[in-house]
Amino acid sequence: MERILGVDFGDTRTGLAVSDTLGMLANGIGYVNSTYIVKTAELVAEKAREYKAARIVIGLPINMNGTLGPRAEHVKEFAELLKEQIDLPIEFFDERCSTMAAHQILNMTDTRGKKRKASVDTLSAQIILQNYLDSHRH
């Protein structure tokens, strides 16, 4: 089987998660820090190589009414830059409510302050990837 890298693209921090080789579980692996979109693409490509990912799933922020807004276009721009860095299939997955779910989990675990800020992007990537894996399970 293959590992899949999950990405929650952000302007400053980009959360990352990777699947197990069976495609059953997503595990958060941290985040990359960069405010420069090209550098972020480079760092994500490095992580994909490090974890020997066979594909990349990027959360696509679709509006609640199903339309794509400026944020989604920015994510697509990031994906194009990532394609220049690494030759892997890249898929988008609807990330609606993933950040909200991450905040709810962090509330339940009483995670606050700097630890919360550092955790939310990774957890969002993990939620996106887990939802993707669950939707593709036969």
C-alpha positions as CSV (number, residue, x, y, z in Angstrom):
1,M,0.0,0.0,0.0
2,E,1.0,3.6,-0.1
3,R,1.4,6.5,2.3
4,I,-0.6,9.7,1.7
5,L,0.4,13.1,2.8
6,G,-2.4,15.4,4.0
7,V,-1.9,19.1,3.9
8,D,-3.8,22.0,5.5
9,F,-2.3,25.0,3.7
10,G,-2.1,28.2,5.6
11,D,-0.5,31.6,5.1
12,T,1.9,31.2,8.0
13,R,1.7,27.6,9.1
14,T,0.8,24.6,6.9
15,G,-0.3,21.5,8.9
16,L,0.8,18.1,7.8
17,A,-0.4,14.5,8.4
18,V,0.5,11.2,6.9
19,S,-1.4,8.0,6.5
20,D,-0.3,4.5,7.6
21,T,0.6,2.2,4.8
22,L,-2.8,0.5,5.0
23,G,-4.6,3.8,4.4
24,M,-6.6,3.4,7.6
25,L,-5.3,6.0,9.9
26,A,-4.0,9.6,9.6
27,N,-1.3,10.8,12.0
28,G,-0.3,14.4,12.5
29,I,3.3,15.0,11.8
30,G,3.5,18.7,12.6
31,Y,3.6,21.8,10.4
32,V,6.0,23.8,8.2
33,N,6.4,27.6,8.9
34,S,6.7,30.0,6.0
35,T,4.9,33.1,4.8
36,Y,6.3,32.6,1.3
37,I,4.1,30.3,-0.8
38,V,7.0,29.0,-2.9
39,K,9.0,28.1,0.2
40,T,6.0,26.4,1.7
41,A,5.7,24.2,-1.5
42,E,9.4,23.3,-1.2
43,L,9.0,22.4,2.5
44,V,5.9,20.3,1.8
45,A,7.7,18.5,-1.1
46,E,10.6,17.7,1.3
47,K,8.2,16.2,3.8
48,A,6.5,14.1,1.1
49,R,9.9,12.7,0.1
50,E,10.9,12.1,3.7
51,Y,7.7,10.1,4.4
52,K,7.8,8.4,1.0
53,A,4.3,9.6,0.2
54,A,2.8,8.2,-3.0
55,R,0.2,11.0,-3.2
56,I,-0.8,14.3,-1.6
57,V,-4.2,15.4,-0.4
58,I,-4.7,19.1,0.1
59,G,-7.7,20.5,2.0
60,L,-9.7,22.8,-0.3
61,P,-11.7,25.5,1.6
62,I,-15.0,25.3,-0.1
63,N,-17.6,27.9,1.0
64,M,-20.6,26.6,2.9
65,N,-22.8,27.2,-0.2
66,G,-20.5,25.0,-2.3
67,T,-18.7,27.8,-4.2
68,L,-15.0,28.5,-4.4
69,G,-13.7,31.8,-3.0
70,P,-10.4,33.6,-3.0
71,R,-9.0,31.3,-0.3
72,A,-9.6,28.2,-2.5
73,E,-7.9,29.9,-5.4
74,H,-4.9,30.5,-3.2
75,V,-4.8,26.8,-2.3
76,K,-4.9,25.9,-6.0
77,E,-2.0,28.3,-6.6
78,F,-0.1,26.5,-3.9
79,A,-0.9,23.1,-5.4
80,E,0.5,24.2,-8.8
81,L,3.7,25.3,-7.1
82,L,3.9,22.0,-5.3
83,K,3.5,20.1,-8.6
84,E,6.6,21.9,-9.8
85,Q,8.5,20.6,-6.8
86,I,7.4,17.0,-6.8
87,D,6.0,14.5,-9.3
88,L,3.2,13.0,-7.3
89,P,-0.6,12.9,-7.8
90,I,-2.2,15.8,-5.9
91,E,-5.9,15.7,-5.0
92,F,-8.1,18.2,-3.3
93,F,-10.5,17.3,-0.5
94,D,-13.3,19.4,0.9
95,E,-12.0,20.8,4.2
96,R,-15.2,22.5,5.4
97,C,-15.4,22.5,9.1
98,S,-12.0,20.8,9.7
99,T,-10.6,23.7,11.5
100,M,-13.7,24.1,13.6
101,A,-13.5,20.4,14.4
102,A,-9.9,20.8,15.4
103,H,-10.8,23.7,17.7
104,Q,-13.6,21.6,19.3
105,I,-11.1,18.7,20.0
106,L,-8.6,21.2,21.5
107,N,-11.4,22.6,23.7
108,M,-12.3,19.1,24.9
109,T,-8.7,18.5,25.8
110,D,-8.3,21.9,27.4
111,T,-5.4,22.8,25.1
112,R,-4.6,26.5,25.4
113,G,-2.0,29.2,24.5
114,K,1.1,28.4,22.4
115,K,0.4,24.7,22.5
116,R,-3.0,25.2,21.0
117,K,-1.6,27.5,18.2
118,A,1.0,24.8,17.4
119,S,-1.5,22.0,17.4
120,V,-4.5,23.3,15.4
121,D,-2.9,23.2,11.9
122,T,-1.5,19.7,12.4
123,L,-4.8,18.5,13.8
124,S,-6.7,20.1,10.9
125,A,-4.4,18.3,8.4
126,Q,-5.0,15.0,10.3
127,I,-8.8,15.5,10.2
128,I,-8.7,16.3,6.4
129,L,-6.6,13.2,5.7
130,Q,-8.7,11.0,7.9
131,N,-11.9,12.1,6.3
132,Y,-10.3,11.5,2.9
133,L,-9.2,8.0,3.9
134,D,-12.7,7.2,5.3
135,S,-14.3,8.3,2.1
136,H,-12.1,6.1,0.0
137,R,-12.3,3.0,2.1
138,H,-14.0,0.1,0.2
